[in-house]
Amino acid sequence: MKHYIIFISLLFILLSFSCINNNKTENKNVSVTKTDSIYDNTEMNTAQVSEQIITELNKKINKAPKNANLYNERSKLFINKGQINNALKDIKKALEIDSTNALFYCTLSDIYFEMGKIQNCIGSLKKAISLNNSHRINIDVLLKLAKLELYQKEYFKALEYINGALNTDMLNPRAYFLKGFTYKEMGDTAKAISNLQTAVEQNPEYYDAYMQLGLLFSAKKDKLSEAYFKNALKIKPVSIEALYALGMFYQEDEPPQIDKAVETYSKIIETDPDNKKAHYNIGYLNLVFLKHYYEAINNFTNAIQNDSNYFQAYYNRGYCYELLKDYENAKTDYKKALKIKVNFPKAIQGLNRVDK
């Protein structure tokens, strides 16, 4: 069974942080982040919170229509809500009032990214650097530029920006993480591991770096991957991706650690009962290694209940029925798999075996 690839999308690194916001608005309580809120009502959803903050900002803008920072704050909220046209309108207003504020160009870059205008995004970030002397802001901008180059697979350009950030702050864990990720994409595993290890040395709570290290060592069939995934779980104990990665390590270890794999996937189901992959993988282990065919049928059924187009689960459930000599149910499942995945070779072979 192929290793389920997780956590390698470039998008998560492109959107992981924005330029630092050190503007001082008239209202120090106004928050523009997705996680921090001035509201204590835990049952209030994110949309309600952002709407209330926008309403608050609207009142402040009405009282101080020349305060560019307020337009920038509201623009960021509109980005978070996916209202890109409103975000663009606000940041243009902010720049109309003050065209020398580097942070406004950072916000503009976020908008251009959402619009898919990567070159405009890069141009805005370069403008931010030209306007600002703050080392901290410049480091964030350089790393953001590196991410954009990485997104375009311009690896050497990405490394130039990362090294520029490290020239200012040689102990920056985010820079080492991004450098490690860049080398990973370039296929240089040794340098990727070295830089990611430096990242966790500088920040022992760096969940993303532990995950990347775990995946790299897992690909090498190196048992060190277990320790890295467990470190990630110490930071985020109920992380589905970390549990899944650890479960896959146990499943694909040589020899496979079946009991630990089942236990780990079961933890996923405790947190996320509808997780089709966890149900499927337990079924796979029951089918292939433990020969518990009835239990495997239940596992694959649970997976199918959470994804009616899960043709692999239909096939494997059909194979369980075939092994139990229940050929009618096996035939039904093989046909269902073929209906979802036309010309699925294994299902065709299964039908040929039972349809006699």
Buried (B, 14 or more C-beta within 10 A) or exposed (E): EEEEEBBEEBEEBBEBEBBBBEBEBEBEEBBBEEEEBEEEEEEEEEEEBBBBBBEBBEEBBEEEEEBBBBBBBBBBBBBBBEBBEBBBBBBBBBBEBBEEBBBBBBBBBBBBBBBEBBEBBBBBBBBBBEBBEBEEBBBBBBBBBBBBBBBBEBBEBBBBBBEBBBEEBEEBBBBBBBBBBBBBBBEBBEBBBBBBBBBBEBBEEBBBBBBBBBBBBBBEEBEBBBEBBEBBBEBBEEBBBBBBBBBBBBBBBEEBBBEBBBBBBBBBBEEBEEBBBBBBBBBBBBBBBBEBBEBBBBBBBBBBEBBEEBBBBBBBBBBBBBEEEBBEBBBBBBBBBBEBBEEBEBBEEBBEBBEE
